[in-house]
Amino acid sequence: MYSDAKETARLYRVLTEKLGSEITEAMFKYIDNKTERSVEASIKTLATKEHVSREIANVRKEAGANKADLVKWMFIFWVGQVGVTLGIVLLFLKR
């Protein structure tokens, strides 16, 4: 961290000598603002631990609802199959 500050101070000094203090300060402010906006945008898109937990809970709830629907439709299917099979067996027994 100390070396970063040291390098920044050196860069500021060199740019001030070449470009002048007004332009150098404007450049540093521009870079700081751009970096800050970029970091803020990244933070907004990050998922938090609470968000992930909520999504996992929602997925589990949906999976449970889907499982209940699947069991209901399986029961209806098997009852229909038993009815058709029973009808065919009774049809053959009457002959």
Z-matrix of the N, CA and C atoms (Angstrom, degrees):
N
C 1 1.437
C 2 1.527 1 110.47
N 3 1.323 2 115.43 1 -41.66
C 4 1.467 3 120.30 2 179.93
C 5 1.512 4 110.97 3 -62.90
N 6 1.347 5 116.87 4 -39.88
C 7 1.465 6 119.94 5 -178.99
C 8 1.527 7 110.92 6 -67.99
N 9 1.342 8 117.76 7 -32.52
C 10 1.467 9 120.45 8 176.56
C 11 1.516 10 110.68 9 -62.87
N 12 1.321 11 116.73 10 -44.90
C 13 1.459 12 120.71 11 179.17
C 14 1.523 13 110.51 12 -64.65
N 15 1.314 14 116.02 13 -38.52
C 16 1.461 15 121.29 14 179.83
C 17 1.531 16 110.18 15 -64.82
N 18 1.345 17 116.66 16 -43.89
C 19 1.461 18 120.95 17 178.83
C 20 1.526 19 111.14 18 -66.39
N 21 1.327 20 117.28 19 -38.45
C 22 1.462 21 120.91 20 178.71
C 23 1.519 22 110.45 21 -64.27
N 24 1.334 23 117.03 22 -43.15
C 25 1.468 24 120.83 23 178.35
C 26 1.530 25 110.53 24 -62.89
N 27 1.319 26 116.70 25 -40.00
C 28 1.470 27 120.73 26 179.05
C 29 1.522 28 110.78 27 -66.21
N 30 1.325 29 116.36 28 -42.84
C 31 1.455 30 120.79 29 177.91
C 32 1.524 31 110.64 30 -62.58
N 33 1.331 32 116.24 31 -42.65
C 34 1.463 33 120.88 32 178.95
C 35 1.527 34 110.24 33 -60.42
N 36 1.320 35 116.38 34 -43.38
C 37 1.467 36 121.68 35 -179.26
C 38 1.536 37 110.32 36 -63.97
N 39 1.328 38 116.79 37 -45.62
C 40 1.471 39 120.48 38 -179.01
C 41 1.523 40 110.49 39 -64.67
N 42 1.335 41 116.77 40 -44.97
C 43 1.463 42 119.14 41 -179.61
C 44 1.520 43 111.65 42 -66.44
N 45 1.327 44 116.66 43 -35.98
C 46 1.463 45 119.86 44 178.08
C 47 1.525 46 110.31 45 -62.91
N 48 1.321 47 116.67 46 -40.20
C 49 1.463 48 120.46 47 178.31
C 50 1.530 49 111.60 48 -64.77
N 51 1.322 50 116.67 49 -38.92
C 52 1.465 51 120.56 50 -176.08
C 53 1.533 52 112.47 51 -83.55
N 54 1.360 53 117.13 52 -42.79
C 55 1.460 54 120.94 53 -170.96
C 56 1.526 55 114.30 54 -108.57
N 57 1.305 56 116.45 55 -19.07
C 58 1.459 57 119.89 56 -175.03
C 59 1.515 58 110.04 57 100.33
N 60 1.322 59 115.91 58 157.37
C 61 1.468 60 119.87 59 -174.02
C 62 1.523 61 112.64 60 -70.97
N 63 1.333 62 118.27 61 -33.91
C 64 1.470 63 120.88 62 -178.02
C 65 1.525 64 111.58 63 -65.06
N 66 1.315 65 117.13 64 -47.13
C 67 1.465 66 121.52 65 -179.99
C 68 1.525 67 110.26 66 -68.68
N 69 1.325 68 117.37 67 -39.27
C 70 1.460 69 120.90 68 179.59
C 71 1.521 70 110.68 69 -63.34
N 72 1.330 71 117.55 70 -45.16
C 73 1.467 72 120.55 71 178.11
C 74 1.519 73 111.21 72 -63.00
N 75 1.325 74 117.12 73 -40.09
C 76 1.467 75 120.59 74 178.05
C 77 1.528 76 110.50 75 -62.22
N 78 1.334 77 116.63 76 -41.67
C 79 1.467 78 120.27 77 178.12
C 80 1.523 79 111.30 78 -63.05
N 81 1.332 80 116.65 79 -46.03
C 82 1.458 81 120.17 80 -179.31
C 83 1.527 82 111.30 81 -64.10
N 84 1.334 83 118.14 82 -39.69
C 85 1.474 84 121.04 83 177.56
C 86 1.525 85 110.39 84 -64.26
N 87 1.337 86 115.76 85 -42.28
C 88 1.466 87 119.84 86 178.68
C 89 1.529 88 110.87 87 -60.67
N 90 1.323 89 116.35 88 -46.68
C 91 1.464 90 120.53 89 -179.44
C 92 1.522 91 110.63 90 -64.39
N 93 1.334 92 118.05 91 -42.07
C 94 1.465 93 121.32 92 178.45
C 95 1.520 94 111.49 93 -61.70
N 96 1.349 95 116.38 94 -45.94
C 97 1.471 96 120.27 95 179.75
C 98 1.523 97 111.41 96 -63.51
N 99 1.326 98 116.01 97 -43.63
C 100 1.465 99 120.54 98 -179.73
C 101 1.530 100 110.27 99 -62.74
N 102 1.326 101 116.60 100 -43.28
C 103 1.466 102 121.34 101 179.54
C 104 1.519 103 110.45 102 -64.70
N 105 1.331 104 116.74 103 -43.20
C 106 1.470 105 120.67 104 -179.57
C 107 1.525 106 111.10 105 -62.89
N 108 1.338 107 117.19 106 -43.54
C 109 1.468 108 120.30 107 178.37
C 110 1.525 109 111.53 108 -64.20
N 111 1.317 110 116.24 109 -37.70
C 112 1.462 111 120.32 110 179.09
C 113 1.524 112 110.72 111 -65.53
N 114 1.322 113 117.01 112 -42.55
C 115 1.464 114 121.21 113 179.15
C 116 1.531 115 110.20 114 -65.81
N 117 1.323 116 117.00 115 -43.02
C 118 1.474 117 120.33 116 178.68
C 119 1.525 118 110.90 117 -61.77
N 120 1.328 119 117.57 118 -41.03
C 121 1.464 120 120.78 119 178.33
C 122 1.524 121 110.89 120 -64.23
N 123 1.324 122 116.59 121 -39.14
C 124 1.469 123 120.12 122 178.76
C 125 1.522 124 111.04 123 -66.30
N 126 1.314 125 116.78 124 -40.03
C 127 1.465 126 120.76 125 -179.60
C 128 1.521 127 110.68 126 -64.52
N 129 1.330 128 117.13 127 -37.50
C 130 1.462 129 120.33 128 -179.57
C 131 1.526 130 112.15 129 -64.96
N 132 1.334 131 117.11 130 -29.63
C 133 1.457 132 119.76 131 -176.98
C 134 1.522 133 113.53 132 -90.81
N 135 1.320 134 117.61 133 -8.49
C 136 1.459 135 119.96 134 -179.33
C 137 1.520 136 110.75 135 -75.87
N 138 1.309 137 116.87 136 141.33
C 139 1.462 138 121.81 137 176.17
C 140 1.530 139 108.37 138 -87.91
N 141 1.325 140 114.83 139 138.18
C 142 1.455 141 118.99 140 177.31
C 143 1.521 142 109.59 141 -90.86
N 144 1.313 143 116.01 142 167.11
C 145 1.458 144 121.69 143 179.25
C 146 1.531 145 109.95 144 -61.95
N 147 1.342 146 116.68 145 -38.94
C 148 1.468 147 120.66 146 178.70
C 149 1.522 148 110.79 147 -64.42
N 150 1.333 149 116.63 148 -41.47
C 151 1.461 150 120.90 149 -179.90
C 152 1.529 151 110.57 150 -61.77
N 153 1.322 152 116.36 151 -45.46
C 154 1.465 153 121.05 152 179.90
C 155 1.523 154 110.09 153 -63.47
N 156 1.350 155 117.61 154 -42.07
C 157 1.468 156 120.99 155 178.90
C 158 1.515 157 111.03 156 -62.03
N 159 1.341 158 115.93 157 -41.60
C 160 1.468 159 119.88 158 179.22
C 161 1.523 160 110.75 159 -63.11
N 162 1.328 161 116.35 160 -42.54
C 163 1.457 162 120.04 161 179.98
C 164 1.532 163 111.54 162 -65.01
N 165 1.330 164 117.34 163 -39.24
C 166 1.463 165 120.97 164 177.46
C 167 1.520 166 110.01 165 -62.98
N 168 1.336 167 117.04 166 -42.51
C 169 1.464 168 120.79 167 178.37
C 170 1.532 169 110.76 168 -62.58
N 171 1.328 170 117.11 169 -40.58
C 172 1.469 171 120.59 170 178.52
C 173 1.527 172 111.30 171 -64.54
N 174 1.313 173 116.59 172 -41.27
C 175 1.469 174 120.22 173 179.38
C 176 1.522 175 110.29 174 -64.52
N 177 1.335 176 116.74 175 -41.29
C 178 1.468 177 119.64 176 178.42
C 179 1.516 178 111.45 177 -64.13
N 180 1.336 179 116.82 178 -39.85
C 181 1.459 180 120.45 179 179.16
C 182 1.529 181 110.68 180 -64.03
N 183 1.337 182 115.98 181 -43.81
C 184 1.462 183 120.16 182 178.26
C 185 1.527 184 111.60 183 -64.47
N 186 1.329 185 116.68 184 -39.22
C 187 1.474 186 120.25 185 178.80
C 188 1.520 187 110.06 186 -63.68
N 189 1.330 188 117.64 187 -40.18
C 190 1.463 189 120.90 188 177.54
C 191 1.517 190 111.78 189 -63.86
N 192 1.333 191 116.49 190 -41.99
C 193 1.467 192 120.36 191 178.33
C 194 1.531 193 110.56 192 -64.72
N 195 1.319 194 116.59 193 -41.11
C 196 1.465 195 120.36 194 178.59
C 197 1.522 196 111.46 195 -64.94
N 198 1.323 197 116.22 196 -37.93
C 199 1.456 198 120.10 197 179.11
C 200 1.524 199 110.18 198 -64.42
N 201 1.330 200 117.01 199 -42.79
C 202 1.462 201 120.61 200 178.60
C 203 1.528 202 110.90 201 -62.33
N 204 1.334 203 116.87 202 -42.32
C 205 1.471 204 120.09 203 177.15
C 206 1.527 205 111.30 204 -63.26
N 207 1.307 206 116.52 205 -40.84
C 208 1.454 207 120.97 206 -179.72
C 209 1.525 208 110.88 207 -62.55
N 210 1.318 209 116.79 208 -44.28
C 211 1.470 210 120.40 209 178.95
C 212 1.522 211 110.05 210 -62.98
N 213 1.330 212 117.47 211 -41.68
C 214 1.470 213 121.32 212 179.12
C 215 1.528 214 110.38 213 -60.32
N 216 1.333 215 117.23 214 -48.59
C 217 1.451 216 119.96 215 -178.69
C 218 1.519 217 112.32 216 -69.43
N 219 1.319 218 118.28 217 -32.37
C 220 1.467 219 120.45 218 174.61
C 221 1.521 220 110.47 219 -63.49
N 222 1.324 221 116.37 220 -42.21
C 223 1.471 222 120.21 221 179.13
C 224 1.526 223 110.09 222 -61.62
N 225 1.338 224 116.59 223 -46.00
C 226 1.470 225 120.26 224 179.42
C 227 1.526 226 110.26 225 -61.60
N 228 1.329 227 117.98 226 -41.83
C 229 1.461 228 122.16 227 179.33
C 230 1.523 229 110.49 228 -62.07
N 231 1.338 230 117.69 229 -47.40
C 232 1.456 231 120.06 230 -176.59
C 233 1.519 232 111.89 231 -68.90
N 234 1.317 233 117.26 232 -35.61
C 235 1.481 234 119.20 233 176.35
C 236 1.524 235 108.99 234 -63.24
N 237 1.325 236 117.20 235 -43.05
C 238 1.467 237 120.57 236 177.48
C 239 1.517 238 111.79 237 -62.10
N 240 1.326 239 116.97 238 -41.89
C 241 1.461 240 120.90 239 179.65
C 242 1.521 241 111.65 240 -64.60
N 243 1.328 242 116.05 241 -42.15
C 244 1.472 243 119.71 242 178.48
C 245 1.527 244 109.55 243 -63.35
N 246 1.329 245 116.85 244 -41.23
C 247 1.474 246 120.27 245 178.71
C 248 1.507 247 112.24 246 -61.53
N 249 1.323 248 117.07 247 -45.87
C 250 1.470 249 121.06 248 179.86
C 251 1.523 250 109.97 249 -65.11
N 252 1.333 251 117.79 250 -44.90
C 253 1.463 252 121.35 251 179.68
C 254 1.519 253 110.59 252 -61.79
N 255 1.317 254 116.74 253 -44.03
C 256 1.472 255 121.30 254 178.62
C 257 1.529 256 110.52 255 -61.81
N 258 1.327 257 116.55 256 -40.49
C 259 1.471 258 120.31 257 177.99
C 260 1.509 259 111.89 258 -62.62
N 261 1.319 260 117.42 259 -42.82
C 262 1.465 261 121.13 260 179.99
C 263 1.532 262 110.42 261 -66.08
N 264 1.330 263 117.38 262 -42.48
C 265 1.464 264 121.19 263 179.24
C 266 1.525 265 109.70 264 -62.44
N 267 1.348 266 118.15 265 -45.01
C 268 1.455 267 121.08 266 179.37
C 269 1.542 268 111.44 267 -64.24
N 270 1.323 269 116.40 268 -35.40
C 271 1.448 270 120.33 269 177.91
C 272 1.531 271 111.10 270 -63.33
N 273 1.352 272 117.76 271 -41.83
C 274 1.447 273 121.54 272 178.65
C 275 1.540 274 111.81 273 -71.28
N 276 1.342 275 117.68 274 -32.85
C 277 1.462 276 120.57 275 179.93
C 278 1.527 277 112.15 276 -70.96
N 279 1.315 278 118.72 277 -28.55
C 280 1.459 279 121.45 278 -179.66
C 281 1.524 280 111.09 279 -72.84
N 282 1.275 281 120.13 280 -22.62
C 283 1.461 282 122.43 281 -178.46
C 284 1.455 283 111.19 282 -77.45
